[in-house]
Amino acid sequence: MAHIVIVGASTGGLPMAYDTRSILEKEHKVTVITNRADFTFVPSNPWVAVGWRTRADISFPLEPYLKKQKIDLIVQSVEEIKPDESALILDNGERVEYDYLVLATGPKLAFDEVEGLGPENNTVSVCTTDHAELAYDKWQEFLLDPGPIVVGAVQMASCFGPAYEFAFIMETELRKRKIRDKVPMTFVTSEPYIGHLGLGGVGDSKGMLESELRNAHIKWICNAKVTKVENGVMFVDEHNDAGDVIKQHELPFNYSMMLPAFKGIDAVAKVGEDLANPRGFVKVNEYQQNPKWNNIYGIGVGIAIPPVEATPVPTGTPKTGYMIESMVLAAVHNIKNDIDGKAPDETATWNAICLADLGDTGVAFVAMPQIPPRNVSWMKKGKWVHMAKIAFEKYFISKMKKGTNEPIFEKYILRALGIEKLK
Ligand SMILES: Cc1cc2nc3c(=O)[nH]c(=O)nc-3n(C[C@H](O)[C@H](O)[C@H](O)COP(=O)(O)OP(=O)(O)OC[C@H]3O[C@@H](n4cnc5c(N)ncnc54)[C@H](O)[C@@H]3O)c2cc1C
């Protein structure tokens, strides 16, 4: 009997637990360790921040659903990984031994890399549901005293989609409330151009998103490095293509949401360079295995992948749901191979496919492969994307309650886009 331990129970970890349970023989033990007792659907956090969703709409307690699938749950933070002993040390001092470890721990949010950034300081965040709830409290205060908004993503950020989404979601909500005229909006991003998305652009993402921002009267600053944030003022250095500072901005705001850079979690970083890259992300080979400790697998936002291209202000590459799903499929298949005495042979699909909500419309994009030049580089805008994203939220949450092991992103998004098979 093997003990498979999965750390994290979100977009990567929960499907990993279900797939492991259903694909491996029943004699094996599957344990999920997570520092949160609930599953929450991360892509809906921007909606929570303006009151379009509540926590209850997008989350559920993990325990009964995992129990039904005969998966053990430990709600504790992993504090230490001892790869040579195949063991973990938890927050309460407990030691858990594993045969296979799957790290699905997502990012550490590096607000501390910019002075004054983050929900404990001067900007809000939509990265977690806790943050989105705090952002909603501030949003309600803001509605009583509307003024300038600064929204975007700082240097070293890799996740740009939610910054665009949140800009347009706020813009839509302000129009609905008939106070848009009181709110100058500026989009501040480390991307070299609008629509780069950490992917070198997708189809006409530059033209399309610039046009959307222009139509919504949202100004933008690209190649932006946020040097500090004070209460109500953001300090931004704008760079040219050579990386020189060409303008310094002091942007006043009454409300600001800036996505931070991501790092790997401390427990991974502490192990050192055999497990983690310099930013603390889990090093994996093409089979999702750590090259030194082959019984450790990494999936999701917490793994190390190189940037698509160097940019004047550093940016990272996003890891989106479809990619994460394919990492899950590869990891579970390769663990099964290992148990069966076979070599790993399943690799993830490095394609980026996303539905981005723009408030009352949306943009769908497909980048295959994610590094240009590509075989498919496609982007389409329409109200149908907004509707598809709402439907996907319901679909994903219901599948996560059922404990399904089918590839949800592949089945749903590819069908919605009319692309059945990408591999
Ligand atoms: C606001 C936002 C919106 C997004 N929207 C989309 C979208 O629309 N489409 C898309 O494709 N992608 C989207 N993404 C990108 C990506 O799909 C999500 O970030 C996704 O949730 C990443 O999944 P994950 O499982 O890798 O990490 P996470 O969702 O961050 O989950 C990490 C898990 O690990 C647990 N954990 C962390 N540290 C420890 C520890 N030490 N001990 C125990 N447990 C721990 C956490 O509690 C959590 O359960 C979005 C990202 C953000 C931030």
The ligand as a MOL file (V3000), in Angstrom:
LIG
                    3D

  0  0  0     0  0            999 V3000
M  V30 BEGIN CTAB
M  V30 COUNTS 53 58 0 0 0
M  V30 BEGIN ATOM
M  V30 1 C -7.9960 36.1890 -8.4710 0
M  V30 2 C -7.5730 35.0970 -9.4050 0
M  V30 3 C -8.4020 34.7520 -10.4470 0
M  V30 4 C -8.0310 33.7470 -11.3450 0
M  V30 5 N -8.8520 33.4440 -12.3680 0
M  V30 6 C -8.5210 32.4670 -13.2330 0
M  V30 7 C -9.3890 32.1220 -14.2950 0
M  V30 8 O -10.4450 32.7230 -14.4780 0
M  V30 9 N -9.0290 31.1130 -15.1340 0
M  V30 10 C -7.8600 30.4490 -14.9700 0
M  V30 11 O -7.5900 29.5370 -15.7430 0
M  V30 12 N -7.0060 30.7550 -13.9660 0
M  V30 13 C -7.3010 31.7390 -13.0980 0
M  V30 14 N -6.4430 32.0530 -12.0660 0
M  V30 15 C -5.1280 31.3580 -12.0050 0
M  V30 16 C -5.1770 29.9660 -11.3300 0
M  V30 17 O -6.0470 29.1120 -12.0450 0
M  V30 18 C -5.6200 30.0380 -9.8830 0
M  V30 19 O -4.7140 30.8250 -9.1700 0
M  V30 20 C -5.7020 28.6730 -9.2080 0
M  V30 21 O -6.5060 28.7460 -8.0660 0
M  V30 22 C -4.3510 28.1030 -8.8160 0
M  V30 23 O -4.5660 26.8560 -8.2330 0
M  V30 24 P -3.5090 26.1570 -7.2770 0
M  V30 25 O -4.2030 24.9300 -6.7670 0
M  V30 26 O -2.2150 26.0170 -7.9690 0
M  V30 27 O -3.2340 27.2070 -6.0770 0
M  V30 28 P -4.2250 27.8720 -5.0440 0
M  V30 29 O -5.5670 28.0500 -5.6100 0
M  V30 30 O -3.5260 29.0760 -4.5200 0
M  V30 31 O -4.3260 26.7910 -3.8730 0
M  V30 32 C -3.2720 26.5300 -2.9870 0
M  V30 33 C -3.7470 25.6130 -1.8770 0
M  V30 34 O -2.6560 25.2700 -1.0210 0
M  V30 35 C -3.0070 25.4960 0.3320 0
M  V30 36 N -1.7520 25.8030 1.0450 0
M  V30 37 C -0.8630 26.7880 0.7710 0
M  V30 38 N 0.1910 26.7100 1.6000 0
M  V30 39 C -0.0270 25.6420 2.4140 0
M  V30 40 C 0.7010 25.0600 3.4730 0
M  V30 41 N 1.8730 25.5180 3.8950 0
M  V30 42 N 0.1500 24.0010 4.1090 0
M  V30 43 C -1.0460 23.4890 3.7210 0
M  V30 44 N -1.7570 24.0120 2.7070 0
M  V30 45 C -1.2670 25.0680 2.0550 0
M  V30 46 C -4.0320 26.6340 0.2570 0
M  V30 47 O -4.8500 26.6950 1.3860 0
M  V30 48 C -4.8150 26.2040 -0.9970 0
M  V30 49 O -5.7210 25.1610 -0.6820 0
M  V30 50 C -6.7840 33.0660 -11.1680 0
M  V30 51 C -5.9450 33.4440 -10.1100 0
M  V30 52 C -6.3220 34.4420 -9.2390 0
M  V30 53 C -5.4080 34.8030 -8.1010 0
M  V30 END ATOM
M  V30 BEGIN BOND
M  V30 1 1 1 2
M  V30 2 1 2 3
M  V30 3 2 2 52
M  V30 4 2 3 4
M  V30 5 1 4 5
M  V30 6 1 4 50
M  V30 7 2 5 6
M  V30 8 1 6 7
M  V30 9 1 6 13
M  V30 10 2 7 8
M  V30 11 1 7 9
M  V30 12 1 9 10
M  V30 13 2 10 11
M  V30 14 1 10 12
M  V30 15 2 12 13
M  V30 16 1 13 14
M  V30 17 1 14 15
M  V30 18 1 14 50
M  V30 19 1 15 16
M  V30 20 1 16 17
M  V30 21 1 16 18
M  V30 22 1 18 19
M  V30 23 1 18 20
M  V30 24 1 20 21
M  V30 25 1 20 22
M  V30 26 1 22 23
M  V30 27 1 23 24
M  V30 28 2 24 25
M  V30 29 1 24 26
M  V30 30 1 24 27
M  V30 31 1 27 28
M  V30 32 2 28 29
M  V30 33 1 28 30
M  V30 34 1 28 31
M  V30 35 1 31 32
M  V30 36 1 32 33
M  V30 37 1 33 34
M  V30 38 1 33 48
M  V30 39 1 34 35
M  V30 40 1 35 36
M  V30 41 1 35 46
M  V30 42 1 36 37
M  V30 43 1 36 45
M  V30 44 2 37 38
M  V30 45 1 38 39
M  V30 46 1 39 40
M  V30 47 2 39 45
M  V30 48 1 40 41
M  V30 49 2 40 42
M  V30 50 1 42 43
M  V30 51 2 43 44
M  V30 52 1 44 45
M  V30 53 1 46 47
M  V30 54 1 46 48
M  V30 55 1 48 49
M  V30 56 2 50 51
M  V30 57 1 51 52
M  V30 58 1 52 53
M  V30 END BOND
M  V30 END CTAB
M  END
